[in-house]
Amino acid sequence: SQGVGPESNHSFGAKDGQKLVPIRSSEASSPAAQGLNELILQAPLSHIFSAPEEDLLDVMEALNVRIGLLGPFARSRVAVALEKMFKLNRCTDLFRDRAENLLLLIFTTVEGQALKELKQLIDTAGVGNDLLSLFGVLTRRGLRQALLAHFREDAEKFGERPIHVLSDIDMTVWVGTFGSGGPKFPSGPIPGAISLYGLLGGRITFLSARPPVWESKTRGALLDDIGIAEATVLQGTLKNVMMALVNKEEAHRGMGEQKQTAFNQFADLHPDARFVFFGDSGEGDVDFARNFMRPALDGKKRPPDRAALIHDVVGPDGTTPKTRPSERKQLADEGVYVF
């Protein structure tokens, strides 16, 4: 059963109380499926979803009963289009209820590699759009719980869990106007960082202290200067950036806490992943790394699903490391390695 949570009073697409059973993905290779996927990939969904509600409900029902025919690319287009509608508040309660049911089916009628691909497509959909923001616009607790339960159940089927790189940006992969620390490298990409991430072979998600107003600029720099076209960017807050002007210690603590909050939410959506974190010793990353490793440690045993590495910044002389040898040893005992 494709439950939509206890808060729903009807099953979307059902007629006169009948239970609707979506077409299954075994039919996804048929000519009809190929044609439908091509149609959705080319359709102006933002224009279609601005139609009168009566027409929209017909579109929702048509998508609902044919959901099993859609591949990851088509599913991601529909999901992101619905998320944008929710953010613009352009829908009635009835339409939103049915659209949220459809979103649940978009995810729960696919599994394995196809689900992994779908999540990645949504996570890299561009400015203001990713799986975490989509999850955040869902209004019904039962639906959110059903979605997370499906992700957890699917993760248990993975033989080898995929690596997922988490990385800070400033002073970790890039030297620029953001971040703190001496001139260890000239402005621009830090040598070897992205090559190392590539060797790990996993997805890359950036945990940044930069506020949302910088997202377009951040993505532009990632593409133009580092060559990363597709990545998830989990952002900081303007409050912490402004706090750095008056109280750097408090700002760094806030930045670490914000990254921890963002990561915890992100990890819930990716229970299949093994995480490797790269940060720097300039702005809150050490605090984050300690919290990141703490729940995964079991006595002196290192966890198989998490690792944390910190790039040490330097003082104004450009040579003196910020982290003393005694601090490095203490961090290593906590599973955080400074290099």
HELIX and SHEET records of a PDB file:
HELIX    1   1 SER A   25  GLU A   27  5                                   3    
HELIX    2   2 PRO A   31  GLN A   42  1                                  12    
HELIX    3   3 LEU A   45  ILE A   48  1                                   4    
HELIX    4   4 GLU A   53  VAL A   65  1                                  13    
HELIX    5   5 ILE A   67  LEU A   69  5                                   3    
HELIX    6   6 PRO A   72  LEU A   88  1                                  17    
HELIX    7   7 ASP A   93  THR A  108  1                                  16    
HELIX    8   8 GLY A  112  ASP A  123  1                                  12    
HELIX    9   9 LEU A  131  VAL A  137  1                                   7    
HELIX   10  10 ARG A  141  ALA A  155  1                                  15    
HELIX   11  11 ALA A  193  LEU A  200  1                                   8    
HELIX   12  12 PRO A  212  TRP A  214  5                                   3    
HELIX   13  13 GLU A  215  ALA A  221  1                                   7    
HELIX   14  14 LEU A  222  ILE A  226  3                                   5    
HELIX   15  15 LEU A  238  MET A  243  1                                   6    
HELIX   16  16 LYS A  248  LEU A  269  1                                  22    
HELIX   17  17 ASP A  285  MET A  293  1                                   9    
HELIX   18  18 ARG A  294  ALA A  296  5                                   3    
HELIX   19  19 PRO A  325  ASP A  333  1                                   9    
SHEET    1   A 6 THR A 232  LEU A 234  0                                        
SHEET    2   A 6 ARG A 203  LEU A 207  1                                        
SHEET    3   A 6 ILE A 163  SER A 167  1                                        
SHEET    4   A 6 ARG A 274  ASP A 280  1                                        
SHEET    5   A 6 ARG A 306  HIS A 311  1                                        
SHEET    6   A 6 VAL A 336  VAL A 338  1                                        
SHEET    1   B 2 TRP A 174  VAL A 175  0                                        
SHEET    2   B 2 GLY A 188  PRO A 189 -1                                        
END                                                                             
